[in-house]
Amino acid sequence: MEIWINPACSKCASALSLLDGEGVEYTVREYLKEPPSADELEDVLRRLELEPWDITRTGEEQARRLGMADWPRDAGSRERWIGALVEHPVLIQRPIVTADDGTAVVGRSEEALRSVL
C-alpha cells in the first residue's frame, strides 16, 4: 500500500494515524517532493475510477491563477488537466491511498480509508 501525502495536511496526518492504528504496512510518498508522472496519474485515476478534475484542488491559488474553474471537463481536456497536476502537484487532492489489490481511494474520511484496508 502506498499513501500520497503532504506532511502539512491534517487529513494526511489523520490517515497515517488510522493506518498505524490498524497496523497496516504502507509506503509514504510525499508527492510534493516526488511528483507523480502523467502515467502514474493515469494509473491512479483508473484505479480511483475518477477523472483528473475530480482530484483537483480547484480552490488552491495556483488553480485560480490557471483559470481551472473555466476549463472544460471532458475527454478532450483530460490531457490538459493531467499536465497541470503533473506541473503543479499541490493541486492534487490528498491523501491518496493505492492498495496492493489494485484499488485506490482519496482518503479524506475514515470510511474511505477503511474501504481499502
Helices and strands as residue ranges (DSSP letters): E 2-5, H 10-21, E 27-30, H 38-48, G 52-55, H 61-66, G 68-70, G 75-77, H 78-87, G 89-91, E 96-98, E 104-106, H 110-114
